Amino acid sequence: MADEHHKTHGAGSDRKLHDPISDKLIPLEPLDLSKIHTVDDLVRAMGNTAFTGRQVGEGAEVLEAMARDKDCFVVMTLAGAMTVAKQGLIVTDLIDHGVVKAIVSTGALMAHGLVEAAGRSHFRYDPKMDDTELYEAGYNRVYDTLEPETNLDFVETIVARILKNWDHNEVLCSYKLNREIGRYLSEHVNDRGILKSAYEKNVPVFVPAFSDSEIGLDVALHNRMRRKNNIPPLRFDPFEDLEYYAATLLKQERLGILTIGGGVPRNWAQQFGPFIELRHRRGGEDLPLKRFHYGVRICPEPVNWGGLSGCTYSEAVSWGKFVPSEEGGRFAEVLLDATVGLPLIAGAVLERMKSRS
């Protein structure tokens, strides 16, 4: 044992110290606030630092790459309470500037976004308020923000108008209904909003867990009223969403994904690759096997809990959802609250697109 210890000690003392410049290592740079004048300046400087700051910079680099790739179709997935948190206009900007070509979202996020787009407001929650009293007053709490029940009643009037005029022979699905809501906003509302811009830019908006939302409940109540009045209910088929989404992505040369949070929207969007593979392998269809080439995820969920929202892009490679890095895939994972990460990353990339367009 003494000889082995001596041998190990001697090997360490004989090591040759390398020059990091000769080894082409990338030096870090101090973040000099005196040189920061724009969001892009800040994000670029953060990218030359460490920890989460560097992740923000790397996220902007990958999002810019997919936005500038003329053959890349970018899908944005949205979870959490991003519209209640007043991030909706950032998503709208990404649609309006042609960065995002399709959206997969929770239903609640679209419902709260419709509230905003229709000119209604959300309000600050005072921690001294009692939740039971909030319920009695009709104030629904989302962490530190309030959604008045009257807002959701107002949204229901918009949805009801659309459903009343819906041809009962036309099967409902989320992207079709969201398109019609967007059409209504475009024709009747001056304010900006996700569904309005999505309609005007021909960006489909999918809500895979549709019944888990205020708008989903509105459809359910509308159908109950139809049955009560002996009118055939409208038929909702979520597989129409899946087939249209898959058909849309199959037409694309390359695919990118910008994920906010996780949950059903993230996994539903990413399952395109396995769905196409299964159609090829089990169904005998002659289809090209397509996977996402780019990915940016902004989500604070760590991987060690084992949940879907913390799943890494590397893990998703094993499912056939993403092109491996060694084959050209480019990915960035930003472990950060999206209300901080999205404004920084989207703001920087939109500035770059404008300055170099």
N, C-alpha and C positions, 0 to 999 in steps of 0.2 A: 504493500500500500504506500509505503514511504517513497519507493521508486516511482510509482505512478504519479504521486503528487508532485514530485520534483520534475518529472517529465512535462506535466501540464503547465507548471509554473514557468518552466524554461521556454515552452512554446509561446506563451503569452508575451514574455519579455522580448522575444525575437520578432514580433510582428512588425510589418512594414506599414507605416502610416501613409495613407493616400492623400493626394491633393484633391479636394472636392471640385475644383475648377477643371482639372485635367480629367476627372471622372465625369464631367459634364452634369454635375448635380445643379439643381436650380436654386439660386439663393432667394431667401425671403427678403422682404423690404418693409421698413417701418411704415405704418399708416400715418402719413403726414396730412393732417387736416387742412393745413395752409394751401395744399394743392388740390383740394376737393371743391369742385364748383357745380357738379351735376350728380344725378343719381348714378350714372354710368361711371363717373370718376370714382365714386365711393365703392361701388361693387368691384371694379377692377382692382382697386387698392386692397380691398378685403381679400380678393383672390390671391394676393401675394403675401398674405399673412398665414395664420394657422387656425386649427380647430374649425368651428362652425363658420367663421368668417371665410375661410378658404372654400368650404363647401358652397357658400353662396356664390362666390366667384366662379367656381366650376359649374354650378347649375346654370348660370347665365351663359357661359361658354357653350354648353351643350344645347340650350334652348336656342341660342343664336344660330348654331350650326344647323339645327333642324328647320328653323325658320328660313334660312337662306338656301336650303337645299330645295331647288325648284321641283324635284321629283318626290318630295316627302310630304305625306299627308299627315297632319298633326291632330291627334285626338287629345282632348283635355278631359280629365275625370275630376269630379268635384264631390267631396264629402264634407261632413261637419256643417257648421252654421256660417258659411262664408258670406252669404248675402245678408243675414242678420248682422254680421260683423262688418257690413258696409264695404265689402270687397267686390261687389257685383260689377261696378264700372270698370274694374281692371280686366275682368273676363270679357266685358263688352269691348274694351279697347283691343284686346287680342283678337277678337272676331273681326272688328272693323278694319284692322290693319292686315287681315289676311293670314295671320299666324295660325290660328286655330280653325280647323276645317270640320270638326265634329265634337260634340260634347256628350259625355255620359255622366249623369248626376243623380244625386238623391232627389226624391220628389219634394221633400221639405225645403231643400235649398232653392228649387225652382219656384215653389209657392211663395216663400219669403221674398224672393227676387221679383216676383210678379207684384207683390205689395209695393215694393220700392218703385218699380217701373210704372205703376199706375198712379204714382204721386203721393202715396201714403208714407208715414214715417214710423221708424222704430225709436225706442226711448231708453234712456239710461235707467238701470235698476239701482235703487238705493238699498244697500245691505240692511238698513233698519226696517225695511218693509217685510212683513210676514207673508209667507207663501200662501197661507190659507186666506188671508185678506186679499192677496193678489187674485186668487181664484174667484172670490166673490165679486171683485171689481172688474173681472174680465181681462186681466193682464197676464198673459202667458210668458213665463220667464225662460230665457235661454242664457244661462250663466249670468252675465252682467247686463243683459239687455232684455227689454220687454217688447212683446208683440201683442198689441191690443186685439182682442177677439173681434172687434168691429172691423179691423183690417181684413181678417180672414172671411168675414161675412161679405165684405165688399168684393173680394176676389171671387167668391162664390157666384156673385151676380154676373161676372164676366164669363166664368166657366159655364154657367147655366144658359147664357145667351148662345154660346157656341154649341152646346149640346142640344139645345132646342131645335137648332137648324141642321143638325147632323142627319145625313141620310142613313136610316137604320140598316140599309143594305150594305153600307160601307163599314167594314170591321174597324173598330178602334184599336189603336196602340199608342204608345207614349209619344213617338216622334211625330205622328200625324196630329195628335191633339196639341202638342207644343207648337207645331207649325201654325195651326189655326189660331192659337192664343197670340203668337207673334204677329200674325196677319192683323188681328184685331188691334193690337197695340200700335202697329205701324199706321193703321188707318184712323185711329181715334185718339192717340195719346202722343203728346209732344216730348215727354221725358224719355231719356235713354234707358235701355235695359237689355238684359241678356237675350230673352226670347224675341224681342223686337229686332235686335241686330242679327240674331240667328236667322230669322225669317228673311230679312232684307239681303243677307249674304248667302242664303241657301245653305246654311249650316244645320244639319239635323241634330236634335237634342233628344237623347234617349234617357229614359228613367226606368231601369230594369226592375226595381222594387216599387212599382208604381202605386200599389195600394197602400204603401207605407208613407202616405203624404196627405196633406189637406186636399189637394186636387183629386187624388185617388178617392178620398172619402166623398168628395163632391160628386164624382161619377157614380159611386155606389148609391148615394142618396137619390141622385137623379133617376137611376134605374128602378129603385124601390117605388118612387113616385109614378114612374111609367107603368109598372106592374099594377099599382093600386088603381090606376085609371084605365086598365086593360089595354095598354099600349105595349107592343113588343119592346123589351129592353135592348139597349145597345150592347153588342157583343165586343168584348175586349180580349185581344189575343196577343200576349207578350212575345210569342214566337215570330210575329210579324216584325217586331223590332230587331230580333236576333238575325233574321234572314236579310233584312234590309241593311243592317250594319255590316254583316259579313260580305254581302254583295258589293257594298260600297268600298270596303277595304281591299277586296280582291282585285279591283280595277287599278289600284295604286302601284307605283313602282317601288316606293319605300314608305315605311311607316315610322312615326314618332309618337310618343305619348308624354303628356305633361300631367302629372298626377298630384292633386291636392288632397291630402289625407289618404284614406284607404277604403276599406269596406267594400260593399257590393259594386259601386261604380268602377273601382279599380280592377277588381277581379273579372267582372263581366266584360270589360273592355279588353283585358289581356287574354281572355279565353278564346279570342279569335284564332290564334295559332293552333291550339289543340283542336278546336272545332273543325278547322279546315283539314288538319291531319287526319282526324277521325273520319271525316267524309271521304277522304282519299283511301285510308287503310281499311276501314270497315264497310264503307258504302260503295267503294269501287269507282268513285268519281275521279276523273282526270283533272286534278287541280294542282296549281303550283303551291308548294308549302311556304307560306309567308309568316314572317315574325317581325317584331318591332326592331328597327335598327337603332333608334334613339330613345332615351328615356330620362326624364327629370322628375324626381319625387320630392315634394316638400311635405314633410310629416314628422312630428316629434316622436312617433312611436318607435321604441328600440326593438331590435330583432330578438332579444333574449326572452321576451314574453311568449314568443311562439305564435303570435296572432297574425292574421292576414295583413293588417295595416303596417306591420313591421317587416314583412317579407322583402328580402333584398332582390335586386335585379339578377344577381348571380343565382339565387334560388330559383327564380322564374325561368332562367335558362334551362334548368333541368326539366321543366315542364314543356319545353318547346315554344315558349312565348316570346323569347328575345334572341337576337343574334348574339353569340358570344363575343366578348371584346377582342379575342384573337382573330375573329373573322370580320372585324370592322365595326362592331357595336360600340356605341358611345353612350355612357350613362353617368348620371350624377345623382347622388342621394343627399338631400339637405335635411338634417335632423333638427327642424326648427318649426316653431309656431308659424303656420302659413300666413297669419295676418302680419307677420314681420317679413317672412321670406318671399312671399309672392309680390308685394309692392316693390321690393328691391330688385328682384330678378326680372320681373316683367318690365318695370320701369327702365332698367338699364338696357334691356334688349330692344325695347321700342325706341329709345334714344339712338341706339346704334343703327337700327333700321332706317330711321329718318335721316341720320347724318351721312349714310352711305348709299342712300337710294338715288 
